[in-house]
Every structure is written in C-alpha cells, then in structure tokens.
Amino acid sequence: MGKGTVMYDKLTKVDIEKMQQELDYRIGVKRPEILEEVKLTRSYGDLSENTEYHAAKRERGKNESRIRYLRNMIKTAQIITVESRADAVTLFDTVHYKPEPDGEIETVRIMTTLRQDVFAGIISQESPMGRALMGKKVGDRCRVQIDEWNSYDITITGIEKGEDDASLEIRKF
C-alpha cells in the first residue's frame, strides 16, 4: 500500500442498513443513558475513588469509539450488488468442500467482512478461503493460499445458493 491509499470495505446495502440502525441506537438511546450514568455517579462524591464513575466514563468512551467507527464505515464503504450465478459460488452461498487428499467434507458460508464469524463457519469473501471459492463450481479443485508459503487444495462438493441474510449480526470490532 502506498502512502495515501484508501481501503474501502465492500459491503452490501443490508450491511449499511444494519450499521445505520446501530448508529441511530447508540446516538439516540445509548449515549443519553450513559450521560445520565456519568452524571449520577459523579454525584457519589470523591472522583479519585469512585469506581462507578470511572466505569461509566469508560463505557462512554467505548460507545463514542463505536459511533466513530460506524460513521467512518458508512462513509467509506464501497456498496456492492451481488449477482448470483446458479452454477458458481457467489456471496451469501454455503459451500461444501473436501480438503485434499483425504479430508472430511466441511462447510462454510461466504459473507461480507462485516458479518464474518469464523467460529460459526461464516467466512469473508476476502479471506483466503473466500477468495479461493468465489466463482468456482461443484467439482472444481482450488488452492487456498494462506500466506506466501502455506497453501492447501480443496475440491468443491456442493453449493447451496443463498441470499443476503439480515439476521446475521455485524461484528462488534
């Protein structure tokens, strides 16, 4: 990356809507609640030993940080539209694959980076696995390039077409 290069997250309209909902909640509901908590705990007296006050201030800082993050993500996102292909892996699909030479069949679902959850088998289209799978078809063998030195081969055994699922939460950080 050269100096001044800007990276834009590739997000869907649903990603933006979910971020806007959280932003509205954090500004309209959470911020006033935290402000009241800060005021209340300040009234408890000696601020140097007032753990409730310091906890409320930390919570305010976390909320303001998240508000800045969401605003920036919404402002800089590259909004993508997804054209599903019946025979090939696209965003939102569930893919069944077999690691070579003799692995068990595994399953992943491909989403945007904002809604990835590796522990739930939801990977980003920009992850090494996601990049290897995008556009491939059942029966295709592809190489997952983890880094400069490490890679492994997989064979796609099945594709379940999916849609943008608004029930999947956006990641917290």
C-alpha positions, -999 to 999 in steps of 0.1 A, spaced: 0 0 0 13 33 -10 10 64 12 -25 79 8 -40 46 -4 -75 42 10 -91 8 15 -128 6 11 -148 -22 27 -170 -39 1 -204 -40 18 -240 -47 8 -270 -24 13 -280 -46 42 -246 -41 59 -251 -3 56 -287 -5 70 -276 -26 100 -247 -2 107 -271 28 105 -296 11 129 -268 5 154 -255 41 149 -290 55 155 -294 34 186 -260 44 200 -266 81 194 -303 83 203 -306 58 232 -273 46 245 -255 80 245 -282 97 267 -283 67 290 -245 67 295 -246 105 300 -272 101 328 -250 74 344 -219 96 343 -239 125 359 -254 102 386 -220 85 395 -203 119 396 -227 129 424 -214 100 445 -185 121 458 -147 117 457 -139 110 420 -105 95 427 -121 65 445 -154 65 426 -152 32 406 -188 36 393 -179 70 378 -147 56 361 -167 26 347 -194 50 333 -167 71 317 -150 40 301 -184 29 288 -189 64 273 -155 62 256 -164 27 241 -197 40 228 -182 71 212 -154 50 197 -181 27 182 -200 57 169 -169 70 151 -162 35 137 -197 31 123 -198 66 108 -165 60 91 -175 26 78 -208 40 64 -189 70 48 -161 50 32 -179 17 22 -180 6 -14 -216 -6 -18 -217 -38 -39 -246 -56 -55 -244 -93 -58 -254 -111 -89 -260 -147 -81 -248 -174 -106 -267 -206 -105 -237 -228 -111 -209 -209 -93 -200 -197 -58 -211 -161 -51 -215 -140 -20 -241 -155 5 -237 -191 -7 -230 -221 15 -202 -242 1 -193 -278 9 -158 -288 2 -133 -316 9 -97 -308 18 -73 -329 -1 -61 -356 -2 -84 -373 23 -102 -348 45 -138 -349 57 -163 -327 40 -165 -292 56 -190 -264 51 -186 -226 51 -209 -197 42 -195 -167 24 -205 -132 36 -190 -97 37 -162 -90 61 -186 -71 84 -206 -102 91 -180 -129 92 -179 -153 121 -152 -179 116 -164 -199 147 -199 -202 131 -184 -212 97 -192 -178 82 -162 -165 63 -154 -133 44 -153 -132 6 -119 -116 11 -104 -143 33 -80 -168 17 -108 -195 16 -134 -170 3 -110 -158 -25 -103 -194 -35 -140 -203 -36 -156 -173 -54 -167 -181 -89 -158 -218 -87 -182 -246 -95 -190 -280 -80 -162 -304 -88 -136 -276 -91 -103 -281 -73 -89 -249 -59 -59 -238 -39 -64 -219 -7 -33 -196 -3 -30 -188 34 2 -168 31 33 -166 9 45 -201 20 14 -220 30 -15 -233 9 -37 -264 6 -61 -278 -20 -98 -284 -17 -125 -298 -40 -159 -282 -40 -186 -309 -34 -217 -288 -32 -231 -253 -34 -263 -241 -17 -274 -207 -31 -280 -181 -5 -293 -146 -1 -282 -116 19 -293 -126 54 -302 -96 75 -304 -118 106 -266 -121 107 -252 -95 131 -224 -71 121 -192 -77 140 -186 -56 170 -149 -48 163 
